[in-house]
């Protein structure tokens, strides 16, 4: 599984925001946590459902989006 496959878009989950593995953790939430100064270890402690690759997938998704290189993919 590619890390980006962990990012899902489903209109029935979080109003179609990109989320991690269909869970109710949006990419934007993960980015906000990181930008607030939380470490990956702190996020993983606070959000037991998340895995390190989920956080890295959110970062990769954001990097590709910022660089204009994000491929569109189907809803989950």
C-alpha positions as CSV (number, residue, x, y, z in Angstrom):
1,X,0.0,0.0,0.0
2,X,1.3,3.4,-1.0
3,X,1.1,6.0,1.8
4,X,-1.2,8.1,-0.3
5,X,-3.7,5.2,-0.4
6,X,-4.2,5.9,3.3
7,X,-5.8,9.2,2.4
8,X,-9.5,8.8,1.5
9,X,-12.2,11.1,0.3
10,X,-15.7,10.0,0.9
11,X,-18.7,12.4,0.9
12,X,-20.2,10.4,3.8
13,X,-17.2,11.0,6.0
14,X,-16.3,14.5,7.3
15,X,-18.3,16.1,4.4
16,X,-15.8,14.8,1.9
17,X,-12.7,16.2,3.5
18,X,-9.6,14.1,2.9
19,X,-9.2,11.8,5.9
20,X,-6.9,9.1,7.0
21,X,-8.1,5.6,6.2
22,X,-11.8,6.7,6.3
23,X,-11.5,7.5,10.0
24,X,-12.7,10.9,11.2
25,X,-9.2,12.3,11.3
26,X,-8.8,14.8,8.5
27,X,-5.6,15.7,6.9
28,X,-6.1,19.2,8.0
29,X,-6.4,18.1,11.7
30,X,-3.1,16.3,11.5
31,X,-1.4,19.2,9.8
32,X,-2.8,21.6,12.5
33,X,-1.5,19.3,15.3
34,X,2.0,19.2,13.7
35,X,2.0,23.0,13.1
36,X,1.1,23.6,16.7
37,X,4.3,21.9,17.7
38,X,3.1,18.4,18.6
39,X,5.6,15.7,17.7
40,X,4.5,12.6,15.8
41,X,5.0,10.6,19.0
42,X,2.7,13.0,20.9
43,X,0.0,12.7,18.2
44,X,0.2,8.9,18.2
45,X,-0.1,8.9,22.0
46,X,-3.2,11.1,21.9
47,X,-4.9,9.4,18.9
48,X,-4.6,5.7,19.3
49,X,-6.2,4.9,15.9
50,X,-3.4,6.6,14.0
51,X,-0.2,5.1,12.8
52,X,3.1,6.8,11.9
53,X,2.4,6.1,8.2
54,X,-0.9,7.9,8.5
55,X,0.9,11.1,9.6
56,X,3.5,10.7,6.9
57,X,0.7,10.2,4.4
58,X,-1.0,13.4,5.5
59,X,2.3,15.2,5.0
60,X,2.9,13.7,1.6
61,X,-0.7,14.6,0.6
62,X,-0.2,18.2,1.6
63,X,3.2,18.4,-0.1
64,X,1.8,17.2,-3.3
65,X,-1.2,19.4,-3.1
66,X,1.0,22.5,-2.4
67,X,3.2,21.5,-5.3
68,X,0.3,21.0,-7.7
69,X,1.1,17.4,-8.2
70,X,-1.9,15.7,-6.6
71,X,-3.6,13.1,-8.6
72,X,-7.4,12.9,-8.1
73,X,-8.6,9.5,-6.8
74,X,-12.0,7.9,-6.4
75,X,-14.1,8.2,-3.2
76,X,-13.7,5.3,-0.8
